[in-house]
Amino acid sequence: MISNESLKIIPLGGLGEIGKNMTVIEYGNDIIVMDAGLKFPEEQLPGVDLVLPDYSYLRENRDKLRAIILTHGHEDHVGCLPFLLRDLNVPLYGTRLTIGLAKGKLAEYLPLDELELNEIDPRFDLEIGPFKLEFMRVCHSIPDGVALAIHTPVGVIVHSGDFKFDQTPVDGVTTDFSKFASVGDRGVLALLSDSTNSEDEGFTRTERSVGTVLNQIVAQARRRVIAASFASHIHRIQQIMEVAHGNGRRVAITGLSMIRNISIASELGYLRIPEKLLVPVEKIDDYPEDQILILSTGSQGEPLSALARIASHDHKKVNLRRGDTVIISATPVPGNEKSVSKTIDQLFRGGAEVYYESIAEVHVSGHGAREELKLMINLVRPKYFIPIHGEYRHLIHHAMLAADTGVEKDKILIAGNVDIIEFSQDKASIVGRI
């Protein structure tokens, strides 16, 4: 039987998979939840649009649920919110951009005036029931990302969020190294850390390196340029806009999520758009072809996305033309590889010149590679280590890295979704499943 005086960590998603990131932190009669993401469906799920975590445990314990804390605004961390908050209307906390993007999504599903959406300032701590939350800024492929030190009666739990240690970030906001080190100096019971790139040697390239490659491609393009990226990849969108402006091109945006996120990020001051850069997509034919860049959704080959429609000659406002240059500035999420390949094939058949990650450095990960993962562990110096956010092999490789840095092997816990990880003052173990 699990003691009420123990601390429980229960991952509801994100372990053994990419996506659906959602983690329960429970002590006594209080629960907070870290993130609420979705996952893209894989090929064996035809007709399915979205895959969500099973949050029935939260329904069963709704009286304990105090808050949902968001680390950043990517779909695999916030995409479940419209469904979760429809069932469980609890306070939501996140940084300014994260809450802004969440509002934009939630407004499509729920009345915003019935929701409690709270902006946090990472400089200040937040107390919720028995938990004190200390925020640390991290670099990722979207601004305003945070990690957390969750102070509990049993000890401090650090959740890394999605991170890389980019020394020259696009927005100039670097990782809070000193706060991570300070938390480590005070003692950390457990570190839950992003495992996505635990197979990749060295350090992940800086996001700015992509801007250099994009500029080279756009500078030599003789006709229109179509650039596709994740709609929430604000740093990449910023660089695409700067490259377009520097090469004398106007930017037209297509894709509802891209339009929405650019509007929100711009209004909140996280995206700087040069004056008169944007033109309506309906007006692109009013400009010479070498003066237009079309910014599109569809980097994952989604059948109904703007880029897929352009590739199949089914877009109402953008017709693919021979000589167009197309840049797919993303890497396929696991499960989307065939859809992306199909879109690339269609673009080539239509006479486009296509650049994508396997032939050009038009994308860089927002997740840290092995040396960065080691540095995180060495900064925090946890007693226990729990790899999160990755497929099973990523968790295994991350666990081995933790052992290499000095974490005792019997204090490395490789968990799966819905496992119950129980902590007391003197031990931690996986005690069962919900």
N, C-alpha and C positions, 0 to 999 in steps of 0.2 A: 504493500500500500504506500502511496506517495504522500509524504508529509506535507502539510500546508505551510510549514516553515521552510521548505526548500524552494529554490528558484528553478523554474522550468523554462527551457527554450524548446519550442516546437516549430520546426519549419513546415509550413503548409505548401510550399512550392519553391522551386529554384535549386534544389539539390538533385543531382543526377540528370539535369536538363538545363537548357538555356531558355529562360523565361519564367513567368509565373512567380516572380520573387515575392515572398510573403513569409514573415517570421513572427511567431507569438513569443512574447516575453511575459511570464506569469509568476507572480509571487503572492501567495495567500489568496485574497479575494480581489486581486487587481491584475488586469491584463492590458498591455499595450501591444500594438502590432507595428512591425517595421515593413513598410511598403505594401502594395496591393497591385501586383502586375498581372499581365496576361501573357500568353504564348501564341505564336503563329502555328496553325495546324500543319501537321505533316501529311505526307501523301496518303497514308492509310486512313485519313479522316476526310474523305470527299464530301463536299457540301457543308463542311463546318467552317465558320468564319473566324471564330475566336475560341481559345481554350483557356479556361479560368481555373484558379486553384479551388479545391474543395474547402470551403470555409464553414462547413456545418458545425465544426467545433466552436466557432465564434457564436453561431446562432444558439447553440446549446448553453453557452456561457455568457450570454448577452449582458447579464447583470454585473459581470466582472469587467466588461470591456470599457476602458477609459478613453482611449485615443488611438488614432492611426498616425504614425510618423512617417513622412516621406523623405527619402534620401535625395531624390532628384526626379526630373520630369519625364523620363523615358517610359514608353508604353509597357515595357516589361516590369516596371515598378509602379505605374499608376493606372494601367489600362483596365484593371478590375474595379476601380472605384465606383463607376456608375451603377454597377450591379450590387456591390457590397453595401454602398450607402443607401440604396433603395431598400435593402433588407435590415440594415443596422445603421441608424442615423447617429453616428458618434462624432466627436470633434476630430478634425483633421488638421495636422500641423505640417508646415513645410516652409522653405525659403520663399522669397518674393516671386521669383520666376516659376518655381515649382507650383506654388498655389495658383499663379496666373494661368499656367497651362492646364492645371487641373480644373479650374473654373471654366475654361473654354470647352473642355471635354464634357464636364458635368452639366453644363447649360443645355446640351443637346438631349439630356435624359431626365433631369430633375430640376425643380424650382430652387434656384440658388438661395433665395431668402429663407428656405427651410433648413439649410445646411449650416454647420458651424465650421467655417474655414478660417484658420488662424495662420498669419504670417509670423515666422520666427526670425530673429536676428541672430546669426551664429555667434555673435560676440557675447551673448547672454545665455545663462543656463535656464532650464525650464523644469519645474517640478510638477509631476503628475502622480498623485497617490504616493506610494513608497519609492517612486523612481525619480532620480534627478538626472536630467539629460544635459550633457555637455556636448556642444557641436564643434566639429573641426572641418574647416573647408578642405575640399579635395578637388583635384583637376580630373576632368572627364571630358567627354565630347559634347557636353552641354554645360552652360554656366550654372552657378548657384548649387552645385552638388555638395553634400556634406557626409561626413562620417559621424558616428556618435559614440560617446562614452556614457554608458547607462549605469549610473550608480544605484546599486540595490543593497538591501540589508545583508546580502550574502557576499557581495563583492562587485567589482566593476566589470561590465561586459562591454567590449569595444566591437562595434559593427562598422566595417570599413566603408560601406557603400560601394559603388563602382568607382574605381580610381586608377590613375596612372600618375607618375611623378614627372610631370612636364615642367621643365625649368624655364621655358619660354612660351607660356600659354597665350592663346590668341587674345584673351581679354585682360592679360596681365595679372590675373589673380592666381597666386601660387598656393600650393598645399600648405596647411598649417603645421609645418614640421615641428615647431616648438611646442604646440599644444599636444601633439601625439607623444613627444618625448616627455612632456610634463606628466601626462596621464601614466605613461610607462614608469616614471620615477615614483609615482604614488602607489603603484601596484595594480596589476590587471589580472583578474581571475581568468577571463577567457577572451580570445580574439576570434571573431567570425570574419573571414576575409575572402574577398573576391578571387575566384580561382580561374577565371575565363582563359587567361593566357599562361597558365602554369606550365605549358609545354614549350613556350617560346623563350629561347635563350636571350640573355642580355637585357636591354632596355627597349621599351616601345618608342618608336620615333615620335618626335614632337609633331603636334597638329600643324604647325606652321610649314613643315616640309611638304605637306600636300598642296598648300597654296602656291609654292614654287612650281610644282609639276603642272597644276591647273593653269597657271599663267603661261607656261611654255606651250601647252596644247591650244589654249584660246588664242594666243598671239599668232600661231601659224594657221589657224582655221580660216578658210577663204569664204565660207558661207555661214549659215546659222550654226549656233552651238546650242545643244540641248543638254542640260546637266541635271541628273537625278540624284537625290540624296534622301536620307531620312528627314521627315518634316520636323523632327525635334532636334536634329543635329545643328544647333544654332551656330556653333563655331564654324562648321563647314559652310553653312549658308552665308555667314559673314565673309568668309574668304572668297566664295564664288562671286558675291556681289562686288567685292573690292577688285577682283580680277576683271570682271566685266567692265567696271568703271575705268580701270586703268588701261583697258584696250578699246575704249571708245564705244562700248556696246550698251544698249538699254536692256533692262531685264523685265521679262514678262513672267508671271507666276501662274502655274496651272496645278490643280489638285487642292481640294477643299482643306485638308489638314495642313498643307504647306501655307496656304493663304492665311488660315487662322493663326498658326503658330508664329508666322512672320509678323502679323499684326500685333499679337500679344507681346512678343519679345521687343518689338520696336517701341510700342507704347510704354513699356516698362523700362526702357533704356538699356536693354541687353543686346540690341542689334542696331548698328549704326548704318543707316541707308543714305548714301549721297543724294543730295537734292536732284530732283528730276530724273533719277535713275530708272524708276519703275514706270512701265507703260502697261495699259490693259492688254491682255492676251488677244483681244479682238482687233487691236491696232498694229499687230506685228508686221502686217503686210504694207503698212505705211512707211516702213523704214527699209533701207538697203539690207540685204541678207547678212552682210558682214558687220552690221551694227546691232544685231539682236542676239541675246542669250535668253533661252527659255529655261526657267527653273521649275523642275517637275518632281512630283512624287513618283513612286513606282520602282525604287531601287531594289525592291525585293521580288519583282516580277508579278506582283499581285494582279490577277486577271482584269480587275475593274479599275486599276490605277491609271493615272494620266499617261505614264510612259508606255504601259502595255497597250493602251488605246492608240497612242501615236504609232507604235510599232505595227499594229494590225490595221492601220488606216481607218480607225473607228472613232477618232477624236473629233469633236464637233468644231474645234477652233484651230487645231494645229495638224497640218498634214505633213507627214514625213516626206522629205525631198532628197533626191540624189545629191550627194555632196555635203549633206548635213554632218556635223561632228557631234557625236553623242558621248557623253561622259557619265558612266555609272559610278558615282563616288561613294561606294559602300561595299561591304562584303556580304554575301548571302547568309542570312540566319539559318542555322541547321533546319532542314526540312524544305527550304525554299530554293535549293540549288537548281533543280530542274526547271522551275518557273523562270528563274533568272536566265538560265541558258536558253530557254525558248525565246524569251524577249530579245536577247542578244542576237540570236539567229535571225529573227524577224527583222531586226534593225539592219543587219548586214544585207539581207535579201532586198531591203528597200533602198539600198545604195548608200547607206550611211557609213561613215568612218567611226568605229566604236572603240572607246577606251574603257577598260575595266580592270579590276585589281590584279588579275593574273598576268596581264601584259603591260601594265603601267602602274606607277606608284600613285594612283589617284585616290587611295584610301589609306588611312592609318587607324589602328585600333584606339579606342578610348580606355583600354584596360592595360594595366601594368604587366610587363613580362617578368621573367623569373628573378632578375636582380632587384626589381622594384618590390616584388612580393617578399623577398628576403629582407629588404630594408624595412618594410612595414612591420614585419615580425620583430626585427631588432630594435625598432623604435619603441614598440609597445611592450615587448618582453612579457608575454602572457604566461600564466601557469598552465592553462589549457588552450588548445588550438582546435578550431572547428572550421574546416574549409567549406565555403558556400559558393553559390553562383557559378555553376558549371556542371558539365556532364560528368559521369562517374570517374572517367579517366583523369579529368582535370582535378577532381578532388583528391585522387590518389597521388598524382604528381605534386600537388600542393602540400599534401601531408608529408611526403618525402622531403620537400624543401624545408618544412618546419623542423623536421628531425635533424637535417643538416645544420640548421642555425642553432640547435641546442635544446629545442623543446623535447622533453622526455617522451619516448614513444608511447608509453602507457597513458600519457596525458594528451594524446592526439585522438580526437573523436571524429570518425568518418560516419556521418549520419545520412539518413535518407528522409524524403518527405514523410511527414506525420510521425516521425520518431519523437519520443519524449526524452530530452536530455535533461537530467536532474542534477542540480548542484546543491551541495550543502557546504558547511564551513570547511570540511576536510576532504571531500571527495566529489567526483563527478562521474556519471556513467549514463549510458543509454538504457533506460529501464523498461521500455516497451513502446507501444504505438497507440495513438488515440483511436 
